[in-house]
Amino acid sequence: MSGCLESDGREQGDGNDPQSDDDANSSDEDSQEDMYPLIEPDPLDGIDPLAYDVSITSEATADSPLIIDVALTNTGEETITYGERRDAMFWTAGGDDDFSLYPKGSVEDQYEYDDGVWWLPDGFATTMDYQTATIEPDETHTETLALLHDSVDDAEELRALPPSLYFGVEFGYSADEDDTMPNGTDISWGFHLRLDEE
């Protein structure tokens, strides 16, 4: 899951070639475009006046799983209430049957590392209540999430990360003070997480 660099096959200059620096800069730019992991978000026009921003804060290593920040911003002029809050912030959003996003602050003392995979041996449970949040104009709510393999009975059942994962959420929001969630406007949004070149 570490970033990868691809060579463009050009020969290196000898230092006397006036194009050497330009070639090097061009090569660096090409390499940056080919680095993984990366985020490919869905279009935002369908969820206006809310807007998401997703960023990778740290890649997976033997010391830590891959960490993602999800930021939800109210770009409108009215106060908005949304729910279910945890769904909107991608709590336990699943990329497939085995890997999900978990709130880092709630699981960082629980996850373990086995054979190159970060996972939750004891699983993760949330309360059954319906939670909402209120977001003011220009305010941003941010959640820090860890990408983890879901719980399995035996570590031998863990499987490697696929080349890409898609995480999607559905929730509702309203700018009407008289609305009680889950009434309101339903929206859905998601993003692809590319972990390697397919």
Rosetta constraint file for C-alpha pairs under 8 A:
AtomPair CA 1 CA 36 HARMONIC 7.30 0.50
AtomPair CA 1 CA 37 HARMONIC 6.79 0.50
AtomPair CA 1 CA 59 HARMONIC 6.98 0.50
AtomPair CA 1 CA 60 HARMONIC 6.18 0.50
AtomPair CA 1 CA 61 HARMONIC 7.92 0.50
AtomPair CA 1 CA 195 HARMONIC 6.07 0.50
AtomPair CA 1 CA 196 HARMONIC 7.18 0.50
AtomPair CA 2 CA 36 HARMONIC 6.92 0.50
AtomPair CA 2 CA 37 HARMONIC 7.36 0.50
AtomPair CA 2 CA 59 HARMONIC 6.48 0.50
AtomPair CA 2 CA 60 HARMONIC 6.91 0.50
AtomPair CA 2 CA 61 HARMONIC 7.67 0.50
AtomPair CA 3 CA 35 HARMONIC 5.07 0.50
AtomPair CA 3 CA 36 HARMONIC 4.61 0.50
AtomPair CA 3 CA 37 HARMONIC 6.31 0.50
AtomPair CA 4 CA 34 HARMONIC 7.08 0.50
AtomPair CA 4 CA 35 HARMONIC 5.14 0.50
AtomPair CA 4 CA 36 HARMONIC 6.07 0.50
AtomPair CA 5 CA 31 HARMONIC 5.37 0.50
AtomPair CA 5 CA 32 HARMONIC 7.54 0.50
AtomPair CA 5 CA 34 HARMONIC 6.35 0.50
AtomPair CA 5 CA 35 HARMONIC 5.99 0.50
AtomPair CA 6 CA 31 HARMONIC 5.98 0.50
AtomPair CA 6 CA 34 HARMONIC 6.81 0.50
AtomPair CA 7 CA 27 HARMONIC 7.82 0.50
AtomPair CA 7 CA 31 HARMONIC 7.43 0.50
AtomPair CA 8 CA 27 HARMONIC 7.10 0.50
AtomPair CA 12 CA 20 HARMONIC 7.51 0.50
AtomPair CA 13 CA 17 HARMONIC 6.03 0.50
AtomPair CA 13 CA 19 HARMONIC 7.95 0.50
AtomPair CA 13 CA 20 HARMONIC 5.25 0.50
AtomPair CA 14 CA 20 HARMONIC 7.64 0.50
AtomPair CA 15 CA 20 HARMONIC 6.37 0.50
AtomPair CA 16 CA 20 HARMONIC 7.61 0.50
AtomPair CA 19 CA 23 HARMONIC 6.02 0.50
AtomPair CA 20 CA 24 HARMONIC 6.15 0.50
AtomPair CA 21 CA 25 HARMONIC 6.15 0.50
AtomPair CA 22 CA 26 HARMONIC 6.07 0.50
AtomPair CA 23 CA 27 HARMONIC 6.05 0.50
AtomPair CA 24 CA 28 HARMONIC 6.19 0.50
AtomPair CA 25 CA 29 HARMONIC 6.30 0.50
AtomPair CA 26 CA 30 HARMONIC 6.23 0.50
AtomPair CA 27 CA 31 HARMONIC 6.09 0.50
AtomPair CA 28 CA 32 HARMONIC 6.21 0.50
AtomPair CA 29 CA 33 HARMONIC 6.50 0.50
AtomPair CA 30 CA 34 HARMONIC 6.66 0.50
AtomPair CA 31 CA 35 HARMONIC 6.47 0.50
AtomPair CA 36 CA 194 HARMONIC 6.63 0.50
AtomPair CA 36 CA 195 HARMONIC 5.58 0.50
AtomPair CA 36 CA 196 HARMONIC 5.74 0.50
AtomPair CA 36 CA 197 HARMONIC 7.72 0.50
AtomPair CA 37 CA 59 HARMONIC 7.57 0.50
AtomPair CA 37 CA 193 HARMONIC 6.86 0.50
AtomPair CA 37 CA 194 HARMONIC 5.31 0.50
AtomPair CA 37 CA 195 HARMONIC 4.38 0.50
AtomPair CA 37 CA 196 HARMONIC 6.47 0.50
AtomPair CA 38 CA 56 HARMONIC 7.54 0.50
AtomPair CA 38 CA 193 HARMONIC 5.91 0.50
AtomPair CA 38 CA 194 HARMONIC 5.24 0.50
AtomPair CA 38 CA 195 HARMONIC 6.81 0.50
AtomPair CA 39 CA 54 HARMONIC 7.20 0.50
AtomPair CA 39 CA 55 HARMONIC 7.09 0.50
AtomPair CA 39 CA 56 HARMONIC 7.78 0.50
AtomPair CA 39 CA 191 HARMONIC 6.75 0.50
AtomPair CA 39 CA 192 HARMONIC 5.89 0.50
AtomPair CA 39 CA 193 HARMONIC 4.94 0.50
AtomPair CA 39 CA 194 HARMONIC 6.36 0.50
AtomPair CA 40 CA 191 HARMONIC 5.55 0.50
AtomPair CA 40 CA 192 HARMONIC 4.97 0.50
AtomPair CA 40 CA 193 HARMONIC 6.45 0.50
AtomPair CA 40 CA 194 HARMONIC 7.55 0.50
AtomPair CA 41 CA 54 HARMONIC 7.77 0.50
AtomPair CA 41 CA 190 HARMONIC 6.34 0.50
AtomPair CA 41 CA 191 HARMONIC 4.10 0.50
AtomPair CA 41 CA 192 HARMONIC 6.20 0.50
AtomPair CA 42 CA 189 HARMONIC 6.47 0.50
AtomPair CA 42 CA 190 HARMONIC 5.69 0.50
AtomPair CA 42 CA 191 HARMONIC 5.49 0.50
AtomPair CA 42 CA 192 HARMONIC 8.00 0.50
AtomPair CA 44 CA 48 HARMONIC 6.85 0.50
AtomPair CA 44 CA 51 HARMONIC 6.21 0.50
AtomPair CA 44 CA 52 HARMONIC 7.32 0.50
AtomPair CA 44 CA 189 HARMONIC 7.90 0.50
AtomPair CA 46 CA 187 HARMONIC 7.66 0.50
AtomPair CA 47 CA 51 HARMONIC 6.73 0.50
AtomPair CA 47 CA 187 HARMONIC 6.21 0.50
AtomPair CA 47 CA 188 HARMONIC 7.48 0.50
AtomPair CA 47 CA 189 HARMONIC 7.57 0.50
AtomPair CA 48 CA 75 HARMONIC 7.59 0.50
AtomPair CA 48 CA 76 HARMONIC 7.89 0.50
AtomPair CA 49 CA 74 HARMONIC 6.01 0.50
AtomPair CA 49 CA 75 HARMONIC 5.18 0.50
AtomPair CA 49 CA 76 HARMONIC 5.00 0.50
AtomPair CA 50 CA 72 HARMONIC 6.81 0.50
AtomPair CA 50 CA 73 HARMONIC 5.65 0.50
AtomPair CA 50 CA 74 HARMONIC 4.80 0.50
AtomPair CA 50 CA 75 HARMONIC 5.85 0.50
AtomPair CA 50 CA 76 HARMONIC 7.36 0.50
AtomPair CA 51 CA 72 HARMONIC 5.72 0.50
AtomPair CA 51 CA 73 HARMONIC 5.20 0.50
AtomPair CA 51 CA 74 HARMONIC 6.57 0.50
AtomPair CA 51 CA 75 HARMONIC 6.83 0.50
AtomPair CA 52 CA 70 HARMONIC 7.05 0.50
AtomPair CA 52 CA 71 HARMONIC 5.56 0.50
AtomPair CA 52 CA 72 HARMONIC 4.66 0.50
AtomPair CA 52 CA 73 HARMONIC 6.37 0.50
AtomPair CA 53 CA 70 HARMONIC 6.00 0.50
AtomPair CA 53 CA 71 HARMONIC 5.07 0.50
AtomPair CA 53 CA 72 HARMONIC 6.62 0.50
AtomPair CA 54 CA 68 HARMONIC 7.01 0.50
AtomPair CA 54 CA 69 HARMONIC 5.73 0.50
AtomPair CA 54 CA 70 HARMONIC 4.65 0.50
AtomPair CA 54 CA 71 HARMONIC 6.26 0.50
AtomPair CA 55 CA 68 HARMONIC 5.70 0.50
AtomPair CA 55 CA 69 HARMONIC 5.33 0.50
AtomPair CA 55 CA 70 HARMONIC 6.75 0.50
AtomPair CA 56 CA 66 HARMONIC 7.59 0.50
AtomPair CA 56 CA 67 HARMONIC 6.03 0.50
AtomPair CA 56 CA 68 HARMONIC 4.49 0.50
AtomPair CA 56 CA 69 HARMONIC 6.33 0.50
AtomPair CA 57 CA 66 HARMONIC 7.91 0.50
AtomPair CA 57 CA 67 HARMONIC 5.60 0.50
AtomPair CA 57 CA 68 HARMONIC 5.56 0.50
AtomPair CA 57 CA 69 HARMONIC 6.58 0.50
AtomPair CA 58 CA 66 HARMONIC 5.77 0.50
AtomPair CA 58 CA 67 HARMONIC 5.26 0.50
AtomPair CA 58 CA 68 HARMONIC 7.28 0.50
AtomPair CA 59 CA 64 HARMONIC 7.98 0.50
AtomPair CA 59 CA 65 HARMONIC 6.94 0.50
AtomPair CA 59 CA 66 HARMONIC 4.58 0.50
AtomPair CA 59 CA 67 HARMONIC 6.53 0.50
AtomPair CA 60 CA 64 HARMONIC 5.68 0.50
AtomPair CA 60 CA 65 HARMONIC 4.35 0.50
AtomPair CA 60 CA 66 HARMONIC 4.07 0.50
AtomPair CA 60 CA 67 HARMONIC 7.42 0.50
AtomPair CA 61 CA 65 HARMONIC 6.25 0.50
AtomPair CA 61 CA 66 HARMONIC 7.57 0.50
AtomPair CA 62 CA 113 HARMONIC 7.15 0.50
AtomPair CA 62 CA 116 HARMONIC 7.20 0.50
AtomPair CA 64 CA 118 HARMONIC 7.93 0.50
AtomPair CA 65 CA 118 HARMONIC 5.90 0.50
AtomPair CA 65 CA 146 HARMONIC 6.23 0.50
AtomPair CA 65 CA 147 HARMONIC 6.32 0.50
AtomPair CA 65 CA 148 HARMONIC 7.07 0.50
AtomPair CA 66 CA 146 HARMONIC 5.86 0.50
AtomPair CA 66 CA 147 HARMONIC 5.54 0.50
AtomPair CA 67 CA 104 HARMONIC 7.92 0.50
AtomPair CA 67 CA 144 HARMONIC 6.95 0.50
AtomPair CA 67 CA 145 HARMONIC 5.66 0.50
AtomPair CA 67 CA 146 HARMONIC 4.69 0.50
AtomPair CA 67 CA 147 HARMONIC 6.45 0.50
AtomPair CA 68 CA 144 HARMONIC 5.81 0.50
AtomPair CA 68 CA 145 HARMONIC 5.15 0.50
AtomPair CA 68 CA 146 HARMONIC 6.37 0.50
AtomPair CA 68 CA 147 HARMONIC 7.72 0.50
AtomPair CA 69 CA 142 HARMONIC 6.69 0.50
AtomPair CA 69 CA 143 HARMONIC 5.71 0.50
AtomPair CA 69 CA 144 HARMONIC 4.55 0.50
AtomPair CA 69 CA 145 HARMONIC 6.18 0.50
AtomPair CA 70 CA 89 HARMONIC 6.70 0.50
AtomPair CA 70 CA 90 HARMONIC 7.73 0.50
AtomPair CA 70 CA 142 HARMONIC 5.56 0.50
AtomPair CA 70 CA 143 HARMONIC 5.29 0.50
AtomPair CA 70 CA 144 HARMONIC 6.48 0.50
AtomPair CA 70 CA 145 HARMONIC 7.60 0.50
AtomPair CA 71 CA 89 HARMONIC 7.86 0.50
AtomPair CA 71 CA 140 HARMONIC 6.34 0.50
AtomPair CA 71 CA 141 HARMONIC 5.60 0.50
AtomPair CA 71 CA 142 HARMONIC 4.25 0.50
AtomPair CA 71 CA 143 HARMONIC 6.51 0.50
AtomPair CA 72 CA 89 HARMONIC 7.65 0.50
AtomPair CA 72 CA 140 HARMONIC 5.43 0.50
AtomPair CA 72 CA 141 HARMONIC 5.19 0.50
AtomPair CA 72 CA 142 HARMONIC 6.33 0.50
AtomPair CA 73 CA 135 HARMONIC 7.84 0.50
AtomPair CA 73 CA 138 HARMONIC 6.39 0.50
AtomPair CA 73 CA 139 HARMONIC 5.71 0.50
AtomPair CA 73 CA 140 HARMONIC 4.23 0.50
AtomPair CA 73 CA 141 HARMONIC 6.44 0.50
AtomPair CA 74 CA 79 HARMONIC 7.95 0.50
AtomPair CA 74 CA 80 HARMONIC 7.44 0.50
AtomPair CA 74 CA 135 HARMONIC 6.49 0.50
AtomPair CA 74 CA 136 HARMONIC 6.56 0.50
AtomPair CA 74 CA 137 HARMONIC 5.24 0.50
AtomPair CA 74 CA 138 HARMONIC 5.25 0.50
AtomPair CA 74 CA 139 HARMONIC 5.78 0.50
AtomPair CA 74 CA 140 HARMONIC 6.61 0.50
AtomPair CA 75 CA 137 HARMONIC 6.08 0.50
AtomPair CA 75 CA 138 HARMONIC 5.39 0.50
AtomPair CA 75 CA 139 HARMONIC 7.92 0.50
AtomPair CA 76 CA 137 HARMONIC 5.66 0.50
AtomPair CA 76 CA 138 HARMONIC 7.18 0.50
AtomPair CA 77 CA 137 HARMONIC 5.28 0.50
AtomPair CA 77 CA 138 HARMONIC 7.97 0.50
AtomPair CA 78 CA 136 HARMONIC 6.93 0.50
AtomPair CA 78 CA 137 HARMONIC 5.83 0.50
AtomPair CA 78 CA 175 HARMONIC 6.27 0.50
AtomPair CA 79 CA 134 HARMONIC 7.01 0.50
AtomPair CA 79 CA 135 HARMONIC 5.90 0.50
AtomPair CA 79 CA 136 HARMONIC 4.56 0.50
AtomPair CA 79 CA 137 HARMONIC 5.81 0.50
AtomPair CA 79 CA 175 HARMONIC 5.87 0.50
AtomPair CA 80 CA 134 HARMONIC 5.66 0.50
AtomPair CA 80 CA 135 HARMONIC 5.34 0.50
AtomPair CA 80 CA 136 HARMONIC 6.46 0.50
AtomPair CA 80 CA 137 HARMONIC 7.93 0.50
AtomPair CA 80 CA 173 HARMONIC 6.59 0.50
AtomPair CA 80 CA 174 HARMONIC 5.58 0.50
AtomPair CA 80 CA 175 HARMONIC 4.56 0.50
AtomPair CA 80 CA 176 HARMONIC 7.78 0.50
AtomPair CA 81 CA 132 HARMONIC 6.69 0.50
AtomPair CA 81 CA 133 HARMONIC 5.60 0.50
AtomPair CA 81 CA 134 HARMONIC 4.36 0.50
AtomPair CA 81 CA 135 HARMONIC 6.32 0.50
AtomPair CA 81 CA 173 HARMONIC 5.52 0.50
AtomPair CA 81 CA 174 HARMONIC 5.46 0.50
AtomPair CA 81 CA 175 HARMONIC 6.41 0.50
AtomPair CA 81 CA 181 HARMONIC 7.92 0.50
AtomPair CA 82 CA 88 HARMONIC 7.86 0.50
AtomPair CA 82 CA 132 HARMONIC 5.52 0.50
AtomPair CA 82 CA 133 HARMONIC 5.57 0.50
AtomPair CA 82 CA 134 HARMONIC 6.52 0.50
AtomPair CA 82 CA 135 HARMONIC 7.98 0.50
AtomPair CA 82 CA 171 HARMONIC 7.29 0.50
AtomPair CA 82 CA 172 HARMONIC 5.62 0.50
AtomPair CA 82 CA 173 HARMONIC 4.07 0.50
AtomPair CA 82 CA 174 HARMONIC 6.50 0.50
AtomPair CA 82 CA 181 HARMONIC 7.33 0.50
AtomPair CA 83 CA 87 HARMONIC 7.33 0.50
AtomPair CA 83 CA 88 HARMONIC 6.77 0.50
AtomPair CA 83 CA 130 HARMONIC 7.43 0.50
AtomPair CA 83 CA 131 HARMONIC 6.09 0.50
AtomPair CA 83 CA 132 HARMONIC 4.43 0.50
AtomPair CA 83 CA 133 HARMONIC 6.58 0.50
AtomPair CA 83 CA 171 HARMONIC 5.80 0.50
AtomPair CA 83 CA 172 HARMONIC 5.57 0.50
AtomPair CA 83 CA 173 HARMONIC 6.43 0.50
AtomPair CA 83 CA 181 HARMONIC 6.63 0.50
AtomPair CA 83 CA 182 HARMONIC 6.59 0.50
AtomPair CA 84 CA 88 HARMONIC 6.33 0.50
AtomPair CA 84 CA 130 HARMONIC 5.98 0.50
AtomPair CA 84 CA 131 HARMONIC 5.33 0.50
AtomPair CA 84 CA 132 HARMONIC 5.57 0.50
AtomPair CA 84 CA 171 HARMONIC 5.89 0.50
AtomPair CA 84 CA 172 HARMONIC 7.12 0.50
AtomPair CA 84 CA 182 HARMONIC 7.49 0.50
AtomPair CA 85 CA 89 HARMONIC 6.40 0.50
AtomPair CA 85 CA 130 HARMONIC 7.94 0.50
AtomPair CA 85 CA 131 HARMONIC 5.36 0.50
AtomPair CA 85 CA 132 HARMONIC 4.91 0.50
AtomPair CA 85 CA 133 HARMONIC 5.93 0.50
AtomPair CA 85 CA 171 HARMONIC 7.98 0.50
AtomPair CA 86 CA 90 HARMONIC 6.34 0.50
AtomPair CA 86 CA 91 HARMONIC 5.27 0.50
AtomPair CA 86 CA 131 HARMONIC 7.18 0.50
AtomPair CA 87 CA 91 HARMONIC 5.63 0.50
AtomPair CA 87 CA 92 HARMONIC 7.83 0.50
AtomPair CA 87 CA 93 HARMONIC 7.43 0.50
AtomPair CA 87 CA 169 HARMONIC 6.22 0.50
AtomPair CA 87 CA 170 HARMONIC 6.95 0.50
AtomPair CA 87 CA 171 HARMONIC 6.63 0.50
AtomPair CA 88 CA 169 HARMONIC 6.27 0.50
AtomPair CA 88 CA 170 HARMONIC 6.88 0.50
AtomPair CA 88 CA 171 HARMONIC 5.96 0.50
AtomPair CA 89 CA 142 HARMONIC 7.64 0.50
AtomPair CA 89 CA 143 HARMONIC 6.20 0.50
AtomPair CA 90 CA 101 HARMONIC 6.77 0.50
AtomPair CA 90 CA 102 HARMONIC 7.77 0.50
AtomPair CA 90 CA 167 HARMONIC 7.90 0.50
AtomPair CA 90 CA 168 HARMONIC 7.73 0.50
AtomPair CA 90 CA 169 HARMONIC 6.53 0.50
AtomPair CA 91 CA 101 HARMONIC 6.13 0.50
AtomPair CA 91 CA 102 HARMONIC 5.40 0.50
AtomPair CA 91 CA 103 HARMONIC 6.05 0.50
AtomPair CA 91 CA 145 HARMONIC 7.68 0.50
AtomPair CA 92 CA 100 HARMONIC 5.47 0.50
AtomPair CA 92 CA 101 HARMONIC 4.93 0.50
AtomPair CA 92 CA 102 HARMONIC 5.08 0.50
AtomPair CA 92 CA 103 HARMONIC 7.75 0.50
AtomPair CA 93 CA 100 HARMONIC 5.43 0.50
AtomPair CA 93 CA 101 HARMONIC 5.38 0.50
AtomPair CA 93 CA 102 HARMONIC 7.59 0.50
AtomPair CA 93 CA 167 HARMONIC 5.95 0.50
AtomPair CA 93 CA 168 HARMONIC 6.71 0.50
AtomPair CA 93 CA 169 HARMONIC 6.93 0.50
AtomPair CA 94 CA 98 HARMONIC 7.67 0.50
AtomPair CA 94 CA 99 HARMONIC 5.96 0.50
AtomPair CA 94 CA 100 HARMONIC 4.13 0.50
AtomPair CA 94 CA 101 HARMONIC 6.50 0.50
AtomPair CA 94 CA 166 HARMONIC 7.80 0.50
AtomPair CA 94 CA 167 HARMONIC 5.93 0.50
AtomPair CA 94 CA 168 HARMONIC 7.73 0.50
AtomPair CA 95 CA 99 HARMONIC 5.70 0.50
AtomPair CA 95 CA 100 HARMONIC 5.69 0.50
AtomPair CA 95 CA 165 HARMONIC 4.93 0.50
AtomPair CA 95 CA 166 HARMONIC 4.87 0.50
AtomPair CA 95 CA 167 HARMONIC 4.96 0.50
AtomPair CA 95 CA 168 HARMONIC 7.93 0.50
AtomPair CA 96 CA 100 HARMONIC 7.41 0.50
AtomPair CA 96 CA 165 HARMONIC 7.01 0.50
AtomPair CA 96 CA 166 HARMONIC 7.61 0.50
AtomPair CA 98 CA 149 HARMONIC 5.57 0.50
AtomPair CA 98 CA 150 HARMONIC 5.34 0.50
AtomPair CA 99 CA 147 HARMONIC 6.92 0.50
AtomPair CA 99 CA 148 HARMONIC 5.62 0.50
AtomPair CA 99 CA 149 HARMONIC 4.40 0.50
AtomPair CA 99 CA 150 HARMONIC 5.60 0.50
AtomPair CA 99 CA 161 HARMONIC 7.86 0.50
AtomPair CA 100 CA 147 HARMONIC 5.88 0.50
AtomPair CA 100 CA 148 HARMONIC 5.74 0.50
AtomPair CA 100 CA 149 HARMONIC 6.49 0.50
AtomPair CA 100 CA 150 HARMONIC 6.63 0.50
AtomPair CA 101 CA 145 HARMONIC 5.77 0.50
AtomPair CA 101 CA 146 HARMONIC 5.50 0.50
AtomPair CA 101 CA 147 HARMONIC 4.75 0.50
AtomPair CA 101 CA 148 HARMONIC 6.37 0.50
AtomPair CA 102 CA 106 HARMONIC 7.81 0.50
AtomPair CA 102 CA 107 HARMONIC 7.09 0.50
AtomPair CA 102 CA 145 HARMONIC 5.19 0.50
AtomPair CA 102 CA 146 HARMONIC 5.24 0.50
AtomPair CA 102 CA 147 HARMONIC 6.57 0.50
AtomPair CA 102 CA 148 HARMONIC 7.19 0.50
AtomPair CA 103 CA 107 HARMONIC 6.56 0.50
AtomPair CA 103 CA 143 HARMONIC 7.04 0.50
AtomPair CA 103 CA 144 HARMONIC 6.03 0.50
AtomPair CA 103 CA 145 HARMONIC 4.54 0.50
AtomPair CA 103 CA 146 HARMONIC 6.33 0.50
AtomPair CA 104 CA 108 HARMONIC 5.47 0.50
AtomPair CA 104 CA 144 HARMONIC 5.82 0.50
AtomPair CA 104 CA 145 HARMONIC 4.89 0.50
AtomPair CA 104 CA 146 HARMONIC 5.29 0.50
AtomPair CA 105 CA 144 HARMONIC 7.61 0.50
AtomPair CA 107 CA 111 HARMONIC 6.36 0.50
AtomPair CA 107 CA 124 HARMONIC 7.87 0.50
AtomPair CA 110 CA 120 HARMONIC 6.40 0.50
AtomPair CA 110 CA 121 HARMONIC 7.55 0.50
AtomPair CA 110 CA 122 HARMONIC 7.66 0.50
AtomPair CA 111 CA 118 HARMONIC 6.58 0.50
AtomPair CA 111 CA 119 HARMONIC 5.40 0.50
AtomPair CA 111 CA 120 HARMONIC 4.64 0.50
AtomPair CA 111 CA 121 HARMONIC 6.79 0.50
AtomPair CA 111 CA 148 HARMONIC 7.84 0.50
AtomPair CA 112 CA 118 HARMONIC 5.60 0.50
AtomPair CA 112 CA 119 HARMONIC 5.55 0.50
AtomPair CA 112 CA 120 HARMONIC 6.42 0.50
AtomPair CA 112 CA 121 HARMONIC 7.17 0.50
AtomPair CA 113 CA 117 HARMONIC 5.57 0.50
AtomPair CA 113 CA 118 HARMONIC 4.53 0.50
AtomPair CA 113 CA 119 HARMONIC 6.50 0.50
AtomPair CA 114 CA 118 HARMONIC 6.52 0.50
AtomPair CA 114 CA 119 HARMONIC 7.81 0.50
AtomPair CA 114 CA 155 HARMONIC 6.96 0.50
AtomPair CA 116 CA 160 HARMONIC 7.76 0.50
AtomPair CA 117 CA 148 HARMONIC 7.80 0.50
AtomPair CA 117 CA 149 HARMONIC 7.13 0.50
AtomPair CA 117 CA 158 HARMONIC 7.30 0.50
AtomPair CA 117 CA 159 HARMONIC 7.68 0.50
AtomPair CA 117 CA 160 HARMONIC 6.70 0.50
AtomPair CA 117 CA 161 HARMONIC 7.83 0.50
AtomPair CA 118 CA 147 HARMONIC 7.78 0.50
AtomPair CA 118 CA 148 HARMONIC 5.36 0.50
AtomPair CA 118 CA 149 HARMONIC 6.09 0.50
AtomPair CA 119 CA 148 HARMONIC 4.80 0.50
AtomPair CA 119 CA 149 HARMONIC 4.31 0.50
AtomPair CA 119 CA 150 HARMONIC 5.93 0.50
AtomPair CA 119 CA 151 HARMONIC 6.64 0.50
AtomPair CA 120 CA 124 HARMONIC 7.47 0.50
AtomPair CA 120 CA 148 HARMONIC 6.80 0.50
AtomPair CA 120 CA 149 HARMONIC 6.55 0.50
AtomPair CA 120 CA 150 HARMONIC 5.81 0.50
AtomPair CA 120 CA 151 HARMONIC 5.14 0.50
AtomPair CA 121 CA 150 HARMONIC 7.80 0.50
AtomPair CA 121 CA 151 HARMONIC 5.09 0.50
AtomPair CA 121 CA 152 HARMONIC 6.67 0.50
AtomPair CA 121 CA 153 HARMONIC 7.89 0.50
AtomPair CA 122 CA 151 HARMONIC 6.17 0.50
AtomPair CA 123 CA 150 HARMONIC 6.64 0.50
AtomPair CA 123 CA 151 HARMONIC 4.94 0.50
AtomPair CA 132 CA 181 HARMONIC 7.51 0.50
AtomPair CA 135 CA 139 HARMONIC 6.04 0.50
AtomPair CA 135 CA 140 HARMONIC 7.30 0.50
AtomPair CA 135 CA 141 HARMONIC 7.54 0.50
AtomPair CA 149 CA 158 HARMONIC 7.32 0.50
AtomPair CA 152 CA 157 HARMONIC 6.51 0.50
AtomPair CA 152 CA 158 HARMONIC 7.12 0.50
AtomPair CA 153 CA 157 HARMONIC 7.43 0.50
AtomPair CA 154 CA 158 HARMONIC 7.67 0.50
AtomPair CA 161 CA 195 HARMONIC 7.93 0.50
AtomPair CA 162 CA 195 HARMONIC 7.38 0.50
AtomPair CA 163 CA 194 HARMONIC 6.19 0.50
AtomPair CA 163 CA 195 HARMONIC 5.07 0.50
AtomPair CA 163 CA 196 HARMONIC 4.87 0.50
AtomPair CA 163 CA 197 HARMONIC 6.57 0.50
AtomPair CA 163 CA 198 HARMONIC 5.88 0.50
AtomPair CA 164 CA 192 HARMONIC 6.80 0.50
AtomPair CA 164 CA 193 HARMONIC 5.52 0.50
AtomPair CA 164 CA 194 HARMONIC 4.40 0.50
AtomPair CA 164 CA 195 HARMONIC 5.40 0.50
AtomPair CA 164 CA 196 HARMONIC 6.96 0.50
AtomPair CA 164 CA 198 HARMONIC 7.85 0.50
AtomPair CA 165 CA 192 HARMONIC 5.66 0.50
AtomPair CA 165 CA 193 HARMONIC 5.17 0.50
AtomPair CA 165 CA 194 HARMONIC 6.62 0.50
AtomPair CA 165 CA 195 HARMONIC 7.89 0.50
AtomPair CA 166 CA 190 HARMONIC 7.11 0.50
AtomPair CA 166 CA 191 HARMONIC 5.77 0.50
AtomPair CA 166 CA 192 HARMONIC 4.36 0.50
AtomPair CA 166 CA 193 HARMONIC 6.17 0.50
AtomPair CA 167 CA 190 HARMONIC 5.36 0.50
AtomPair CA 167 CA 191 HARMONIC 5.59 0.50
AtomPair CA 167 CA 192 HARMONIC 6.43 0.50
AtomPair CA 167 CA 193 HARMONIC 7.83 0.50
AtomPair CA 168 CA 188 HARMONIC 7.12 0.50
AtomPair CA 168 CA 189 HARMONIC 5.63 0.50
AtomPair CA 168 CA 190 HARMONIC 3.93 0.50
AtomPair CA 168 CA 191 HARMONIC 6.57 0.50
AtomPair CA 169 CA 188 HARMONIC 5.57 0.50
AtomPair CA 169 CA 189 HARMONIC 5.65 0.50
AtomPair CA 169 CA 190 HARMONIC 6.15 0.50
AtomPair CA 170 CA 186 HARMONIC 7.13 0.50
AtomPair CA 170 CA 187 HARMONIC 5.77 0.50
AtomPair CA 170 CA 188 HARMONIC 4.30 0.50
AtomPair CA 170 CA 189 HARMONIC 6.75 0.50
AtomPair CA 171 CA 186 HARMONIC 5.74 0.50
AtomPair CA 171 CA 187 HARMONIC 5.78 0.50
AtomPair CA 171 CA 188 HARMONIC 6.56 0.50
AtomPair CA 172 CA 181 HARMONIC 7.45 0.50
AtomPair CA 172 CA 182 HARMONIC 6.34 0.50
AtomPair CA 172 CA 183 HARMONIC 7.12 0.50
AtomPair CA 172 CA 184 HARMONIC 5.74 0.50
AtomPair CA 172 CA 185 HARMONIC 5.19 0.50
AtomPair CA 172 CA 186 HARMONIC 4.29 0.50
AtomPair CA 172 CA 187 HARMONIC 6.00 0.50
AtomPair CA 173 CA 181 HARMONIC 7.52 0.50
AtomPair CA 173 CA 182 HARMONIC 7.87 0.50
AtomPair CA 173 CA 183 HARMONIC 7.72 0.50
AtomPair CA 173 CA 184 HARMONIC 5.30 0.50
AtomPair CA 173 CA 185 HARMONIC 5.35 0.50
AtomPair CA 173 CA 186 HARMONIC 6.72 0.50
AtomPair CA 173 CA 187 HARMONIC 7.94 0.50
AtomPair CA 174 CA 179 HARMONIC 6.84 0.50
AtomPair CA 174 CA 181 HARMONIC 7.86 0.50
AtomPair CA 174 CA 183 HARMONIC 7.62 0.50
AtomPair CA 174 CA 184 HARMONIC 4.88 0.50
AtomPair CA 174 CA 185 HARMONIC 6.21 0.50
AtomPair CA 179 CA 183 HARMONIC 6.19 0.50
AtomPair CA 179 CA 184 HARMONIC 6.73 0.50
AtomPair CA 180 CA 184 HARMONIC 7.77 0.50
